[in-house]
Amino acid sequence: MEFTRFGKKMTSNAGILSLMDDLGKATAPGSKPLIMMGVGNPGQVPEFQEIIRQEFLAIGNDQQRFQQLISGYAPPQGERAFIDGLADLLRKEQGWDIGPENICLTNGSQTAFFMLFNLFAGILTDGRRKKICLPLAPEYIGYADLGIFDDMFVSTKPDIELQQGGFFKYHIDFEKLEIGDDIGAVCISRPTNPTGNVVTDAELARLADLTAERNIPLIIDSAYGLPFPGMVYVEAEPFWNDNLILCFSLSKLGLPSLRTGIIVANKEVVEALTAMNAIISLTPTSFAPVLARNLVMNGEITALSRDLIQPFYRKKMEKAVAAVRDQFADIPCRIHKPEGAMFLWLWFEGLPVTSLELYYILKENGVLVVSGHYFFPGLSEEWRHKDECIRVTYSQSDDEMQRGLAIIAHVVRRIYSEDSGKKE
Ligand SMILES: Cc1ncc(COP(=O)(O)O)c(C=O)c1O
């Protein structure tokens, strides 16, 4: 068999593949038990699951709704009643001037990024090449291999603000950020995976102005953001205008297996995504839209995000930070200020091994994390910092989180002390 360049690119050793592979192997029957602090699986929120379970049972008892759930292709833009309900909700609650023509569903937001990036970057009909600008590295590992063509991303090193209490925060370095003619769109995740950063409203407004001036879209990945699932622990305002493409997902709310992404954008972008949906998958799934329709229609989706999901993850974040403070007190470890999402981004300054080596050592010791070096797509310059960070997820049970962090602290402490032993 001979694979095309596209085939080779899509089957190569991608970071996201190894991450999802880790998940599969670690959960396979008979596998060695590992503490999973790597993947971005949402936590088990019993109250949310009960609401969904009750809705599922109600649908199962209603012939007509059950038929809608399983037996019918939705239009390629996505299940209409869900889209109508969501447009109403966003108009009413956020004051956004949008209608159903501004919303398209996709099979997970990951698929939406594949479509969007290849819509705006690659080779134009007149031969010019365009790229996607990621204005703040580090950025989501899942973007890195989405380009049909190589070299899809350019990224900029962040400003690092050292904060009290062993925290730090990345900021966009607007002095160095270049958005030239070769940029087709700018994209940022907010909250950011892997760091839990929430770029400030001012930074976002500046990005929105820069992109609008250049007549290119600003894609805001709100997989963890506002108004749902709302995993944001600082003041931040969601906003929309015609030049923004907002990407939401039902995954982190607690429905990752139902693969539902939601794009809010201008009509031209929605029409393009609708066409791509039809070509790639005929239609996006209507399972989650039918199951979650009532949550959207009655506004419960935002209320639950605010009153249940956000406090659930905030508490976990606080426990994780306390555990790091407790276990890593004698280790040079800084935490990126955890402002959102469900990750701690740990920076071990001067780590004697690379973060990838650390990943393998930790795996041997029974804990899976993600090596930080994967999260710098588009940043080709040498920078030791890229190999000094790891991402740990805190969505699992408190007990696993505590045990996992204790193992990481033990291993990292040993690595530092063996290295200082060598130097003496
Ligand atoms: C920042 C970010 N964007 C997008 C996605 C894709 O999520 P999904 O395809 O489940 O909607 C993820 C998944 O972890 C993510 O972390």
The ligand as an SDF file (V2000), in Angstrom:
LIG
                    3D

 16 16  0  0  0  0  0  0  0  0999 V2000
   -8.9810   23.6030   23.7680 C   0  0  0  0  0  0  0  0  0  0  0  0
   -9.7430   22.4800   23.1430 C   0  0  0  0  0  0  0  0  0  0  0  0
  -10.3910   22.7090   21.9970 N   0  0  0  0  0  0  0  0  0  0  0  0
  -11.0860   21.7480   21.3800 C   0  0  0  0  0  0  0  0  0  0  0  0
  -11.1600   20.4750   21.8940 C   0  0  0  0  0  0  0  0  0  0  0  0
  -11.9340   19.4400   21.1520 C   0  0  0  0  0  0  0  0  0  0  0  0
  -13.0350   18.9820   21.8850 O   0  0  0  0  0  0  0  0  0  0  0  0
  -14.2660   18.2240   21.2560 P   0  0  0  0  0  0  0  0  0  0  0  0
  -13.8720   17.7520   19.8920 O   0  0  0  0  0  0  0  0  0  0  0  0
  -14.5530   17.1050   22.1880 O   0  0  0  0  0  0  0  0  0  0  0  0
  -15.3850   19.2330   21.1800 O   0  0  0  0  0  0  0  0  0  0  0  0
  -10.4960   20.1700   23.0880 C   0  0  0  0  0  0  0  0  0  0  0  0
  -10.5230   18.8190   23.6460 C   0  0  0  0  0  0  0  0  0  0  0  0
   -9.9170   18.4710   24.6030 O   0  0  0  0  0  0  0  0  0  0  0  0
   -9.7630   21.2040   23.7170 C   0  0  0  0  0  0  0  0  0  0  0  0
   -9.0900   20.9780   24.8580 O   0  0  0  0  0  0  0  0  0  0  0  0
  1  2  1  0
  2  3  1  0
  2 15  2  0
  3  4  2  0
  4  5  1  0
  5  6  1  0
  5 12  2  0
  6  7  1  0
  7  8  1  0
  8  9  2  0
  8 10  1  0
  8 11  1  0
 12 13  1  0
 12 15  1  0
 13 14  2  0
 15 16  1  0
M  END
$$$$
